């Protein structure tokens, strides 16, 4: 694969990565809008507890996994460019940073959701399942942070 093909594939990966990242961000915005629409609490811990749970749904494994292809695409684009001794694409570098940043936000939202579960009723089986699901989301987000930070380090040192 020559340099032109590598750059073409890297650009395709970056475009796909941004589209996956945008998809996750749209889901996050939708959940925030749903949370802000809550006016009366149906939970023991009040309106803010219900809002925290609604927003933390984005951290469930089946939802946060939407961000994984964005991380893979960003890392792949960086690898294609730096593996050939070429300067990495600026948008690939930005995508890696955005995915890592959004993953950090997801970790924070998952922790908030876990705290909310304990505030509601820590003894119920449903609470345990909710906590374990959010821990799964934290693990996925942590994996993306780790890979993205390493990829960015590789992109920066290759320049």
Secondary structure, DSSP 8 states (H G I E B T S, - for coil): --HHHHHHHHHHHHHHHHHHHHHHHHHHHHHHHHHHT--S--STTHHHHHHHHHHHGGGSHHHHGGGHHHHHHHHHHHHHHHHTT----HHHHHHHHHHHHHHHHHHHHHHHHHHHHHHHHTTSHHHHHHHHHHHHHHHHHHHHHHHHHHHHHHHHHH-
